[in-house]
């Protein structure tokens, strides 16, 4: 089960990273604003929070165990 979750998280990170730079972060785009904050800043913060959350989940579902050292 762990490898499936791990692969899903990796795919989500790749899609989020590529998708955000191709579609979200366009040059000279400031609208729509959220509480007076330009579009590129609040979407950048949202993408960062999502990536941190996915990284946390990935650390919990990493499929390889540490080898025991004797």
CHARMM-style PDB file with segment names, atoms N, HN, CA, C and O in Angstrom:
ATOM      1  N   UNK     1       0.820  -1.202   0.000  1.00  0.00      PROA
ATOM      2  CA  UNK     1       0.000   0.000   0.000  1.00  0.00      PROA
ATOM      3  C   UNK     1       0.860   1.260   0.000  1.00  0.00      PROA
ATOM      4  O   UNK     1       0.522   2.255  -0.642  1.00  0.00      PROA
ATOM      5  N   UNK     2       1.984   1.206   0.732  1.00  0.00      PROA
ATOM      6  HN  UNK     2       2.259   0.399   1.254  1.00  0.00      PROA
ATOM      7  CA  UNK     2       2.831   2.395   0.803  1.00  0.00      PROA
ATOM      8  C   UNK     2       3.377   2.829  -0.554  1.00  0.00      PROA
ATOM      9  O   UNK     2       3.394   4.028  -0.835  1.00  0.00      PROA
ATOM     10  N   UNK     3       3.826   1.903  -1.412  1.00  0.00      PROA
ATOM     11  HN  UNK     3       3.812   0.930  -1.184  1.00  0.00      PROA
ATOM     12  CA  UNK     3       4.338   2.375  -2.715  1.00  0.00      PROA
ATOM     13  C   UNK     3       3.281   3.083  -3.551  1.00  0.00      PROA
ATOM     14  O   UNK     3       3.612   4.015  -4.284  1.00  0.00      PROA
ATOM     15  N   UNK     4       2.019   2.669  -3.465  1.00  0.00      PROA
ATOM     16  HN  UNK     4       1.750   1.912  -2.870  1.00  0.00      PROA
ATOM     17  CA  UNK     4       0.974   3.348  -4.230  1.00  0.00      PROA
ATOM     18  C   UNK     4       0.769   4.774  -3.730  1.00  0.00      PROA
ATOM     19  O   UNK     4       0.655   5.707  -4.526  1.00  0.00      PROA
ATOM     20  N   UNK     5       0.725   4.938  -2.421  1.00  0.00      PROA
ATOM     21  HN  UNK     5       0.818   4.181  -1.775  1.00  0.00      PROA
ATOM     22  CA  UNK     5       0.558   6.285  -1.852  1.00  0.00      PROA
ATOM     23  C   UNK     5       1.770   7.135  -2.184  1.00  0.00      PROA
ATOM     24  O   UNK     5       1.636   8.302  -2.552  1.00  0.00      PROA
ATOM     25  N   UNK     6       2.962   6.545  -2.054  1.00  0.00      PROA
ATOM     26  HN  UNK     6       3.071   5.597  -1.755  1.00  0.00      PROA
ATOM     27  CA  UNK     6       4.198   7.262  -2.364  1.00  0.00      PROA
ATOM     28  C   UNK     6       4.198   7.733  -3.815  1.00  0.00      PROA
ATOM     29  O   UNK     6       4.511   8.891  -4.093  1.00  0.00      PROA
ATOM     30  N   UNK     7       3.849   6.841  -4.737  1.00  0.00      PROA
ATOM     31  HN  UNK     7       3.595   5.900  -4.511  1.00  0.00      PROA
ATOM     32  CA  UNK     7       3.814   7.207  -6.160  1.00  0.00      PROA
ATOM     33  C   UNK     7       2.767   8.285  -6.436  1.00  0.00      PROA
ATOM     34  O   UNK     7       2.990   9.164  -7.269  1.00  0.00      PROA
ATOM     35  N   UNK     8       1.648   8.226  -5.757  1.00  0.00      PROA
ATOM     36  HN  UNK     8       1.468   7.512  -5.080  1.00  0.00      PROA
ATOM     37  CA  UNK     8       0.610   9.250  -5.923  1.00  0.00      PROA
ATOM     38  C   UNK     8       1.097  10.611  -5.443  1.00  0.00      PROA
ATOM     39  O   UNK     8       0.830  11.632  -6.077  1.00  0.00      PROA
ATOM     40  N   UNK     9       1.810  10.619  -4.323  1.00  0.00      PROA
ATOM     41  HN  UNK     9       2.027   9.789  -3.809  1.00  0.00      PROA
ATOM     42  CA  UNK     9       2.334  11.885  -3.791  1.00  0.00      PROA
ATOM     43  C   UNK     9       3.383  12.456  -4.736  1.00  0.00      PROA
ATOM     44  O   UNK     9       3.389  13.659  -4.996  1.00  0.00      PROA
ATOM     45  N   UNK    10       4.267  11.612  -5.251  1.00  0.00      PROA
ATOM     46  HN  UNK    10       4.262  10.635  -5.040  1.00  0.00      PROA
ATOM     47  CA  UNK    10       5.295  12.076  -6.192  1.00  0.00      PROA
ATOM     48  C   UNK    10       4.646  12.652  -7.446  1.00  0.00      PROA
ATOM     49  O   UNK    10       5.060  13.702  -7.939  1.00  0.00      PROA
ATOM     50  N   UNK    11       3.636  11.970  -7.957  1.00  0.00      PROA
ATOM     51  HN  UNK    11       3.299  11.117  -7.557  1.00  0.00      PROA
ATOM     52  CA  UNK    11       2.926  12.468  -9.133  1.00  0.00      PROA
ATOM     53  C   UNK    11       2.244  13.804  -8.838  1.00  0.00      PROA
ATOM     54  O   UNK    11       2.270  14.706  -9.675  1.00  0.00      PROA
ATOM     55  N   UNK    12       1.639  13.939  -7.665  1.00  0.00      PROA
ATOM     56  HN  UNK    12       1.618  13.206  -6.985  1.00  0.00      PROA
ATOM     57  CA  UNK    12       0.975  15.190  -7.292  1.00  0.00      PROA
ATOM     58  C   UNK    12       1.975  16.343  -7.206  1.00  0.00      PROA
ATOM     59  O   UNK    12       1.674  17.457  -7.634  1.00  0.00      PROA
ATOM     60  N   UNK    13       3.151  16.084  -6.661  1.00  0.00      PROA
ATOM     61  HN  UNK    13       3.396  15.179  -6.313  1.00  0.00      PROA
ATOM     62  CA  UNK    13       4.180  17.130  -6.563  1.00  0.00      PROA
ATOM     63  C   UNK    13       4.643  17.548  -7.955  1.00  0.00      PROA
ATOM     64  O   UNK    13       4.801  18.738  -8.229  1.00  0.00      PROA
ATOM     65  N   UNK    14       4.857  16.582  -8.824  1.00  0.00      PROA
ATOM     66  HN  UNK    14       4.729  15.615  -8.602  1.00  0.00      PROA
ATOM     67  CA  UNK    14       5.292  16.911 -10.188  1.00  0.00      PROA
ATOM     68  C   UNK    14       4.228  17.701 -10.949  1.00  0.00      PROA
ATOM     69  O   UNK    14       4.539  18.690 -11.613  1.00  0.00      PROA
ATOM     70  N   UNK    15       2.977  17.262 -10.851  1.00  0.00      PROA
ATOM     71  HN  UNK    15       2.725  16.458 -10.311  1.00  0.00      PROA
ATOM     72  CA  UNK    15       1.891  17.960 -11.542  1.00  0.00      PROA
ATOM     73  C   UNK    15       1.719  19.370 -10.979  1.00  0.00      PROA
ATOM     74  O   UNK    15       1.542  20.325 -11.734  1.00  0.00      PROA
ATOM     75  N   UNK    16       1.772  19.498  -9.662  1.00  0.00      PROA
ATOM     76  HN  UNK    16       1.916  18.721  -9.048  1.00  0.00      PROA
ATOM     77  CA  UNK    16       1.624  20.816  -9.034  1.00  0.00      PROA
ATOM     78  C   UNK    16       2.766  21.745  -9.430  1.00  0.00      PROA
ATOM     79  O   UNK    16       2.536  22.918  -9.727  1.00  0.00      PROA
ATOM     80  N   UNK    17       3.984  21.235  -9.436  1.00  0.00      PROA
ATOM     81  HN  UNK    17       4.170  20.283  -9.194  1.00  0.00      PROA
ATOM     82  CA  UNK    17       5.137  22.066  -9.781  1.00  0.00      PROA
ATOM     83  C   UNK    17       5.089  22.525 -11.238  1.00  0.00      PROA
ATOM     84  O   UNK    17       5.223  23.714 -11.526  1.00  0.00      PROA
ATOM     85  N   UNK    18       4.900  21.586 -12.141  1.00  0.00      PROA
ATOM     86  HN  UNK    18       4.791  20.620 -11.908  1.00  0.00      PROA
ATOM     87  CA  UNK    18       4.879  21.931 -13.569  1.00  0.00      PROA
ATOM     88  C   UNK    18       3.643  22.768 -13.896  1.00  0.00      PROA
ATOM     89  O   UNK    18       3.737  23.765 -14.612  1.00  0.00      PROA
ATOM     90  N   UNK    19       2.497  22.368 -13.376  1.00  0.00      PROA
ATOM     91  HN  UNK    19       2.420  21.559 -12.794  1.00  0.00      PROA
ATOM     92  CA  UNK    19       1.259  23.097 -13.649  1.00  0.00      PROA
ATOM     93  C   UNK    19       1.276  24.523 -13.143  1.00  0.00      PROA
ATOM     94  O   UNK    19       0.762  25.429 -13.798  1.00  0.00      PROA
ATOM     95  N   UNK    20       1.872  24.724 -11.969  1.00  0.00      PROA
ATOM     96  HN  UNK    20       2.290  23.988 -11.436  1.00  0.00      PROA
ATOM     97  CA  UNK    20       1.894  26.081 -11.429  1.00  0.00      PROA
ATOM     98  C   UNK    20       2.763  27.007 -12.271  1.00  0.00      PROA
ATOM     99  O   UNK    20       2.413  28.170 -12.472  1.00  0.00      PROA
ATOM    100  N   UNK    21       3.881  26.510 -12.760  1.00  0.00      PROA
ATOM    101  HN  UNK    21       4.165  25.565 -12.597  1.00  0.00      PROA
ATOM    102  CA  UNK    21       4.739  27.372 -13.565  1.00  0.00      PROA
ATOM    103  C   UNK    21       4.223  27.548 -14.984  1.00  0.00      PROA
ATOM    104  O   UNK    21       4.514  28.561 -15.619  1.00  0.00      PROA
ATOM    105  N   UNK    22       3.470  26.592 -15.491  1.00  0.00      PROA
ATOM    106  HN  UNK    22       3.234  25.769 -14.974  1.00  0.00      PROA
ATOM    107  CA  UNK    22       2.930  26.744 -16.833  1.00  0.00      PROA
ATOM    108  C   UNK    22       1.653  27.578 -16.867  1.00  0.00      PROA
ATOM    109  O   UNK    22       1.428  28.329 -17.815  1.00  0.00      PROA
ATOM    110  N   UNK    23       0.812  27.449 -15.833  1.00  0.00      PROA
ATOM    111  HN  UNK    23       0.995  26.839 -15.062  1.00  0.00      PROA
ATOM    112  CA  UNK    23      -0.509  28.070 -15.886  1.00  0.00      PROA
ATOM    113  C   UNK    23      -0.748  29.161 -14.835  1.00  0.00      PROA
ATOM    114  O   UNK    23      -1.405  30.159 -15.131  1.00  0.00      PROA
ATOM    115  N   UNK    24      -0.231  28.991 -13.623  1.00  0.00      PROA
ATOM    116  HN  UNK    24       0.303  28.181 -13.382  1.00  0.00      PROA
ATOM    117  CA  UNK    24      -0.543  29.958 -12.566  1.00  0.00      PROA
ATOM    118  C   UNK    24       0.338  31.189 -12.594  1.00  0.00      PROA
ATOM    119  O   UNK    24      -0.159  32.311 -12.499  1.00  0.00      PROA
ATOM    120  N   UNK    25       1.635  30.993 -12.723  1.00  0.00      PROA
ATOM    121  HN  UNK    25       2.039  30.081 -12.800  1.00  0.00      PROA
ATOM    122  CA  UNK    25       2.571  32.108 -12.589  1.00  0.00      PROA
ATOM    123  C   UNK    25       2.872  32.728 -13.942  1.00  0.00      PROA
ATOM    124  O   UNK    25       3.945  32.528 -14.512  1.00  0.00      PROA
ATOM    125  N   UNK    26       1.916  33.476 -14.437  1.00  0.00      PROA
ATOM    126  HN  UNK    26       1.045  33.638 -13.973  1.00  0.00      PROA
ATOM    127  CA  UNK    26       2.114  34.174 -15.707  1.00  0.00      PROA
ATOM    128  C   UNK    26       2.675  35.561 -15.440  1.00  0.00      PROA
ATOM    129  O   UNK    26       2.438  36.156 -14.389  1.00  0.00      PROA
ATOM    130  N   UNK    27       3.408  36.052 -16.392  1.00  0.00      PROA
ATOM    131  HN  UNK    27       3.601  35.569 -17.246  1.00  0.00      PROA
ATOM    132  CA  UNK    27       4.034  37.363 -16.261  1.00  0.00      PROA
ATOM    133  C   UNK    27       2.979  38.472 -16.278  1.00  0.00      PROA
ATOM    134  O   UNK    27       2.032  38.426 -17.063  1.00  0.00      PROA
ATOM    135  N   UNK    28       3.151  39.456 -15.414  1.00  0.00      PROA
ATOM    136  HN  UNK    28       3.920  39.493 -14.776  1.00  0.00      PROA
ATOM    137  CA  UNK    28       2.293  40.640 -15.321  1.00  0.00      PROA
ATOM    138  C   UNK    28       0.847  40.328 -14.937  1.00  0.00      PROA
ATOM    139  O   UNK    28      -0.058  41.069 -15.324  1.00  0.00      PROA
ATOM    140  N   UNK    29       0.610  39.269 -14.199  1.00  0.00      PROA
ATOM    141  HN  UNK    29       1.345  38.667 -13.885  1.00  0.00      PROA
ATOM    142  CA  UNK    29      -0.754  38.955 -13.782  1.00  0.00      PROA
ATOM    143  C   UNK    29      -0.904  39.292 -12.302  1.00  0.00      PROA
ATOM    144  O   UNK    29      -0.275  38.662 -11.453  1.00  0.00      PROA
ATOM    145  N   UNK    30      -1.736  40.283 -11.995  1.00  0.00      PROA
ATOM    146  HN  UNK    30      -2.248  40.794 -12.685  1.00  0.00      PROA
ATOM    147  CA  UNK    30      -1.954  40.680 -10.603  1.00  0.00      PROA
ATOM    148  C   UNK    30      -3.401  40.471 -10.166  1.00  0.00      PROA
ATOM    149  O   UNK    30      -3.691  40.487  -8.970  1.00  0.00      PROA
ATOM    150  N   UNK    31      -4.300  40.279 -11.109  1.00  0.00      PROA
ATOM    151  HN  UNK    31      -4.063  40.266 -12.080  1.00  0.00      PROA
ATOM    152  CA  UNK    31      -5.706  40.070 -10.770  1.00  0.00      PROA
ATOM    153  C   UNK    31      -6.056  38.606 -10.939  1.00  0.00      PROA
ATOM    154  O   UNK    31      -5.522  37.993 -11.864  1.00  0.00      PROA
ATOM    155  N   UNK    32      -6.881  38.006 -10.154  1.00  0.00      PROA
ATOM    156  HN  UNK    32      -7.315  38.504  -9.403  1.00  0.00      PROA
ATOM    157  CA  UNK    32      -7.689  38.565  -9.080  1.00  0.00      PROA
ATOM    158  C   UNK    32      -6.865  38.736  -7.795  1.00  0.00      PROA
ATOM    159  O   UNK    32      -5.929  37.982  -7.527  1.00  0.00      PROA
ATOM    160  N   UNK    33      -7.237  39.722  -7.039  1.00  0.00      PROA
ATOM    161  HN  UNK    33      -7.997  40.335  -7.257  1.00  0.00      PROA
ATOM    162  CA  UNK    33      -6.578  39.988  -5.759  1.00  0.00      PROA
ATOM    163  C   UNK    33      -7.334  39.293  -4.640  1.00  0.00      PROA
ATOM    164  O   UNK    33      -8.548  39.104  -4.720  1.00  0.00      PROA
ATOM    165  N   UNK    34      -6.611  38.916  -3.604  1.00  0.00      PROA
ATOM    166  HN  UNK    34      -5.625  39.070  -3.540  1.00  0.00      PROA
ATOM    167  CA  UNK    34      -7.203  38.300  -2.424  1.00  0.00      PROA
ATOM    168  C   UNK    34      -6.784  39.139  -1.226  1.00  0.00      PROA
ATOM    169  O   UNK    34      -5.622  39.122  -0.819  1.00  0.00      PROA
ATOM    170  N   UNK    35      -7.740  39.872  -0.666  1.00  0.00      PROA
ATOM    171  HN  UNK    35      -8.683  39.886  -0.996  1.00  0.00      PROA
ATOM    172  CA  UNK    35      -7.482  40.787   0.462  1.00  0.00      PROA
ATOM    173  C   UNK    35      -6.389  41.796   0.125  1.00  0.00      PROA
ATOM    174  O   UNK    35      -5.577  42.147   0.980  1.00  0.00      PROA
ATOM    175  N   UNK    36      -6.371  42.256  -1.105  1.00  0.00      PROA
ATOM    176  HN  UNK    36      -7.031  41.971  -1.800  1.00  0.00      PROA
ATOM    177  CA  UNK    36      -5.406  43.262  -1.532  1.00  0.00      PROA
ATOM    178  C   UNK    36      -4.055  42.703  -1.943  1.00  0.00      PROA
ATOM    179  O   UNK    36      -3.171  43.460  -2.344  1.00  0.00      PROA
ATOM    180  N   UNK    37      -3.880  41.392  -1.851  1.00  0.00      PROA
ATOM    181  HN  UNK    37      -4.599  40.777  -1.526  1.00  0.00      PROA
ATOM    182  CA  UNK    37      -2.610  40.759  -2.218  1.00  0.00      PROA
ATOM    183  C   UNK    37      -2.692  40.326  -3.684  1.00  0.00      PROA
ATOM    184  O   UNK    37      -3.656  39.668  -4.078  1.00  0.00      PROA
ATOM    185  N   UNK    38      -1.695  40.686  -4.491  1.00  0.00      PROA
ATOM    186  HN  UNK    38      -0.913  41.220  -4.170  1.00  0.00      PROA
ATOM    187  CA  UNK    38      -1.720  40.312  -5.907  1.00  0.00      PROA
ATOM    188  C   UNK    38      -1.747  38.796  -6.108  1.00  0.00      PROA
ATOM    189  O   UNK    38      -1.292  38.030  -5.259  1.00  0.00      PROA
ATOM    190  N   UNK    39      -2.283  38.395  -7.236  1.00  0.00      PROA
ATOM    191  HN  UNK    39      -2.653  39.018  -7.926  1.00  0.00      PROA
ATOM    192  CA  UNK    39      -2.503  36.991  -7.591  1.00  0.00      PROA
ATOM    193  C   UNK    39      -1.244  36.145  -7.451  1.00  0.00      PROA
ATOM    194  O   UNK    39      -1.285  35.072  -6.849  1.00  0.00      PROA
ATOM    195  N   UNK    40      -0.130  36.612  -7.999  1.00  0.00      PROA
ATOM    196  HN  UNK    40      -0.097  37.484  -8.488  1.00  0.00      PROA
ATOM    197  CA  UNK    40       1.084  35.799  -8.014  1.00  0.00      PROA
ATOM    198  C   UNK    40       1.597  35.530  -6.595  1.00  0.00      PROA
ATOM    199  O   UNK    40       2.200  34.484  -6.357  1.00  0.00      PROA
ATOM    200  N   UNK    41       1.373  36.444  -5.654  1.00  0.00      PROA
ATOM    201  HN  UNK    41       0.883  37.294  -5.847  1.00  0.00      PROA
ATOM    202  CA  UNK    41       1.848  36.228  -4.285  1.00  0.00      PROA
ATOM    203  C   UNK    41       0.981  35.234  -3.529  1.00  0.00      PROA
ATOM    204  O   UNK    41       1.502  34.340  -2.863  1.00  0.00      PROA
ATOM    205  N   UNK    42      -0.354  35.381  -3.624  1.00  0.00      PROA
ATOM    206  HN  UNK    42      -0.778  36.107  -4.166  1.00  0.00      PROA
ATOM    207  CA  UNK    42      -1.170  34.459  -2.840  1.00  0.00      PROA
ATOM    208  C   UNK    42      -1.218  33.076  -3.457  1.00  0.00      PROA
ATOM    209  O   UNK    42      -1.368  32.095  -2.729  1.00  0.00      PROA
ATOM    210  N   UNK    43      -1.095  32.958  -4.786  1.00  0.00      PROA
ATOM    211  HN  UNK    43      -0.974  33.755  -5.378  1.00  0.00      PROA
ATOM    212  CA  UNK    43      -1.020  31.620  -5.364  1.00  0.00      PROA
ATOM    213  C   UNK    43       0.329  30.967  -5.071  1.00  0.00      PROA
ATOM    214  O   UNK    43       0.405  29.753  -4.880  1.00  0.00      PROA
ATOM    215  N   UNK    44       1.386  31.765  -5.037  1.00  0.00      PROA
ATOM    216  HN  UNK    44       1.324  32.751  -5.192  1.00  0.00      PROA
ATOM    217  CA  UNK    44       2.706  31.233  -4.666  1.00  0.00      PROA
ATOM    218  C   UNK    44       2.705  30.702  -3.244  1.00  0.00      PROA
ATOM    219  O   UNK    44       3.293  29.657  -2.968  1.00  0.00      PROA
ATOM    220  N   UNK    45       2.047  31.416  -2.343  1.00  0.00      PROA
ATOM    221  HN  UNK    45       1.569  32.265  -2.568  1.00  0.00      PROA
ATOM    222  CA  UNK    45       1.940  30.955  -0.959  1.00  0.00      PROA
ATOM    223  C   UNK    45       1.114  29.685  -0.881  1.00  0.00      PROA
ATOM    224  O   UNK    45       1.463  28.764  -0.142  1.00  0.00      PROA
ATOM    225  N   UNK    46       0.027  29.622  -1.629  1.00  0.00      PROA
ATOM    226  HN  UNK    46      -0.256  30.370  -2.230  1.00  0.00      PROA
ATOM    227  CA  UNK    46      -0.819  28.434  -1.640  1.00  0.00      PROA
ATOM    228  C   UNK    46      -0.065  27.218  -2.184  1.00  0.00      PROA
ATOM    229  O   UNK    46      -0.162  26.130  -1.616  1.00  0.00      PROA
ATOM    230  N   UNK    47       0.675  27.388  -3.262  1.00  0.00      PROA
ATOM    231  HN  UNK    47       0.754  28.271  -3.723  1.00  0.00      PROA
ATOM    232  CA  UNK    47       1.451  26.286  -3.828  1.00  0.00      PROA
ATOM    233  C   UNK    47       2.522  25.837  -2.841  1.00  0.00      PROA
ATOM    234  O   UNK    47       2.766  24.638  -2.704  1.00  0.00      PROA
ATOM    235  N   UNK    48       3.158  26.767  -2.160  1.00  0.00      PROA
ATOM    236  HN  UNK    48       2.959  27.740  -2.271  1.00  0.00      PROA
ATOM    237  CA  UNK    48       4.170  26.426  -1.169  1.00  0.00      PROA
ATOM    238  C   UNK    48       3.584  25.621  -0.025  1.00  0.00      PROA
ATOM    239  O   UNK    48       4.175  24.629   0.400  1.00  0.00      PROA
ATOM    240  N   UNK    49       2.423  26.038   0.481  1.00  0.00      PROA
ATOM    241  HN  UNK    49       1.943  26.844   0.135  1.00  0.00      PROA
ATOM    242  CA  UNK    49       1.768  25.305   1.563  1.00  0.00      PROA
ATOM    243  C   UNK    49       1.391  23.898   1.111  1.00  0.00      PROA
ATOM    244  O   UNK    49       1.564  22.940   1.866  1.00  0.00      PROA
ATOM    245  N   UNK    50       0.882  23.764  -0.101  1.00  0.00      PROA
ATOM    246  HN  UNK    50       0.742  24.542  -0.714  1.00  0.00      PROA
ATOM    247  CA  UNK    50       0.543  22.438  -0.630  1.00  0.00      PROA
ATOM    248  C   UNK    50       1.775  21.554  -0.767  1.00  0.00      PROA
ATOM    249  O   UNK    50       1.723  20.370  -0.436  1.00  0.00      PROA
ATOM    250  N   UNK    51       2.882  22.111  -1.251  1.00  0.00      PROA
ATOM    251  HN  UNK    51       2.925  23.073  -1.520  1.00  0.00      PROA
ATOM    252  CA  UNK    51       4.107  21.324  -1.394  1.00  0.00      PROA
ATOM    253  C   UNK    51       4.672  20.901  -0.036  1.00  0.00      PROA
ATOM    254  O   UNK    51       5.185  19.790   0.098  1.00  0.00      PROA
ATOM    255  N   UNK    52       4.585  21.763   0.958  1.00  0.00      PROA
ATOM    256  HN  UNK    52       4.169  22.666   0.849  1.00  0.00      PROA
ATOM    257  CA  UNK    52       5.039  21.403   2.302  1.00  0.00      PROA
ATOM    258  C   UNK    52       4.169  20.288   2.869  1.00  0.00      PROA
ATOM    259  O   UNK    52       4.682  19.355   3.487  1.00  0.00      PROA
ATOM    260  N   UNK    53       2.858  20.378   2.665  1.00  0.00      PROA
ATOM    261  HN  UNK    53       2.441  21.136   2.163  1.00  0.00      PROA
ATOM    262  CA  UNK    53       1.955  19.329   3.121  1.00  0.00      PROA
ATOM    263  C   UNK    53       2.232  18.000   2.434  1.00  0.00      PROA
ATOM    264  O   UNK    53       2.241  16.954   3.084  1.00  0.00      PROA
ATOM    265  N   UNK    54       2.458  18.033   1.129  1.00  0.00      PROA
ATOM    266  HN  UNK    54       2.450  18.882   0.601  1.00  0.00      PROA
ATOM    267  CA  UNK    54       2.785  16.809   0.397  1.00  0.00      PROA
ATOM    268  C   UNK    54       4.133  16.237   0.835  1.00  0.00      PROA
ATOM    269  O   UNK    54       4.295  15.018   0.892  1.00  0.00      PROA
ATOM    270  N   UNK    55       5.087  17.090   1.141  1.00  0.00      PROA
ATOM    271  HN  UNK    55       4.955  18.080   1.096  1.00  0.00      PROA
ATOM    272  CA  UNK    55       6.382  16.629   1.636  1.00  0.00      PROA
ATOM    273  C   UNK    55       6.232  15.952   2.991  1.00  0.00      PROA
ATOM    274  O   UNK    55       6.874  14.934   3.250  1.00  0.00      PROA
ATOM    275  N   UNK    56       5.389  16.508   3.856  1.00  0.00      PROA
ATOM    276  HN  UNK    56       4.868  17.335   3.646  1.00  0.00      PROA
ATOM    277  CA  UNK    56       5.143  15.885   5.156  1.00  0.00      PROA
ATOM    278  C   UNK    56       4.510  14.501   4.971  1.00  0.00      PROA
ATOM    279  O   UNK    56       4.929  13.530   5.600  1.00  0.00      PROA
ATOM    280  N   UNK    57       3.497  14.423   4.101  1.00  0.00      PROA
ATOM    281  HN  UNK    57       3.156  15.212   3.590  1.00  0.00      PROA
ATOM    282  CA  UNK    57       2.866  13.127   3.841  1.00  0.00      PROA
ATOM    283  C   UNK    57       3.855  12.132   3.243  1.00  0.00      PROA
ATOM    284  O   UNK    57       3.845  10.953   3.595  1.00  0.00      PROA
ATOM    285  N   UNK    58       4.701  12.605   2.347  1.00  0.00      PROA
ATOM    286  HN  UNK    58       4.709  13.563   2.061  1.00  0.00      PROA
ATOM    287  CA  UNK    58       5.690  11.725   1.730  1.00  0.00      PROA
ATOM    288  C   UNK    58       6.663  11.180   2.769  1.00  0.00      PROA
ATOM    289  O   UNK    58       7.101  10.034   2.662  1.00  0.00      PROA
ATOM    290  N   UNK    59       7.007  11.984   3.774  1.00  0.00      PROA
ATOM    291  HN  UNK    59       6.651  12.914   3.861  1.00  0.00      PROA
ATOM    292  CA  UNK    59       7.910  11.486   4.816  1.00  0.00      PROA
ATOM    293  C   UNK    59       7.254  10.389   5.644  1.00  0.00      PROA
ATOM    294  O   UNK    59       7.948   9.535   6.197  1.00  0.00      PROA
ATOM    295  N   UNK    60       5.937  10.399   5.735  1.00  0.00      PROA
ATOM    296  HN  UNK    60       5.373  11.092   5.286  1.00  0.00      PROA
ATOM    297  CA  UNK    60       5.211   9.366   6.483  1.00  0.00      PROA
ATOM    298  C   UNK    60       5.027   8.090   5.681  1.00  0.00      PROA
ATOM    299  O   UNK    60       4.954   7.006   6.260  1.00  0.00      PROA
ATOM    300  N   UNK    61       4.949   8.194   4.364  1.00  0.00      PROA
ATOM    301  HN  UNK    61       5.008   9.075   3.894  1.00  0.00      PROA
ATOM    302  CA  UNK    61       4.662   7.043   3.521  1.00  0.00      PROA
ATOM    303  C   UNK    61       5.848   6.601   2.678  1.00  0.00      PROA
ATOM    304  O   UNK    61       5.666   5.884   1.694  1.00  0.00      PROA
ATOM    305  N   UNK    62       7.068   7.016   3.044  1.00  0.00      PROA
ATOM    306  HN  UNK    62       7.216   7.598   3.843  1.00  0.00      PROA
ATOM    307  CA  UNK    62       8.249   6.618   2.286  1.00  0.00      PROA
ATOM    308  C   UNK    62       8.353   5.099   2.320  1.00  0.00      PROA
ATOM    309  O   UNK    62       8.348   4.519   3.406  1.00  0.00      PROA
ATOM    310  N   UNK    63       8.449   4.423   1.154  1.00  0.00      PROA
ATOM    311  HN  UNK    63       8.453   4.894   0.272  1.00  0.00      PROA
ATOM    312  CA  UNK    63       8.311   2.962   1.119  1.00  0.00      PROA
ATOM    313  C   UNK    63       9.511   2.156   1.622  1.00  0.00      PROA
ATOM    314  O   UNK    63       9.372   0.953   1.840  1.00  0.00      PROA
ATOM    315  N   UNK    64      10.653   2.754   1.809  1.00  0.00      PROA
ATOM    316  HN  UNK    64      10.766   3.731   1.631  1.00  0.00      PROA
ATOM    317  CA  UNK    64      11.841   2.004   2.203  1.00  0.00      PROA
ATOM    318  C   UNK    64      12.118   2.184   3.692  1.00  0.00      PROA
ATOM    319  O   UNK    64      12.039   3.291   4.226  1.00  0.00      PROA
ATOM    320  N   UNK    65      12.436   1.102   4.333  1.00  0.00      PROA
ATOM    321  HN  UNK    65      12.500   0.203   3.899  1.00  0.00      PROA
ATOM    322  CA  UNK    65      12.773   1.132   5.749  1.00  0.00      PROA
ATOM    323  C   UNK    65      14.293   1.264   5.873  1.00  0.00      PROA
ATOM    324  O   UNK    65      15.037   0.853   4.984  1.00  0.00      PROA
ATOM    325  N   UNK    66      14.740   1.844   6.992  1.00  0.00      PROA
ATOM    326  HN  UNK    66      14.135   2.178   7.715  1.00  0.00      PROA
ATOM    327  CA  UNK    66      16.162   1.935   7.231  1.00  0.00      PROA
ATOM    328  C   UNK    66      16.712   0.550   7.525  1.00  0.00      PROA
ATOM    329  O   UNK    66      16.068  -0.249   8.205  1.00  0.00      PROA
ATOM    330  N   UNK    67      17.883   0.273   7.022  1.00  0.00      PROA
ATOM    331  HN  UNK    67      18.406   0.922   6.470  1.00  0.00      PROA
ATOM    332  CA  UNK    67      18.483  -1.033   7.312  1.00  0.00      PROA
ATOM    333  C   UNK    67      19.025  -1.034   8.733  1.00  0.00      PROA
ATOM    334  O   UNK    67      19.538  -0.029   9.223  1.00  0.00      PROA
ATOM    335  N   UNK    68      18.900  -2.177   9.376  1.00  0.00      PROA
ATOM    336  HN  UNK    68      18.483  -2.994   8.977  1.00  0.00      PROA
ATOM    337  CA  UNK    68      19.374  -2.289  10.756  1.00  0.00      PROA
ATOM    338  C   UNK    68      20.881  -2.484  10.738  1.00  0.00      PROA
ATOM    339  O   UNK    68      21.399  -3.363  10.049  1.00  0.00      PROA
ATOM    340  N   UNK    69      21.581  -1.649  11.508  1.00  0.00      PROA
ATOM    341  HN  UNK    69      21.160  -0.935  12.068  1.00  0.00      PROA
ATOM    342  CA  UNK    69      23.048  -1.753  11.587  1.00  0.00      PROA
ATOM    343  C   UNK    69      23.389  -2.523  12.853  1.00  0.00      PROA
ATOM    344  O   UNK    69      22.819  -2.288  13.919  1.00  0.00      PROA
ATOM    345  N   UNK    70      24.330  -3.443  12.712  1.00  0.00      PROA
ATOM    346  HN  UNK    70      24.794  -3.633  11.847  1.00  0.00      PROA
ATOM    347  CA  UNK    70      24.731  -4.209  13.899  1.00  0.00      PROA
ATOM    348  C   UNK    70      26.102  -3.830  14.380  1.00  0.00      PROA
ATOM    349  OT1 UNK    70      26.585  -4.384  15.368  1.00  0.00      PROA
TER     350      UNK     70
END
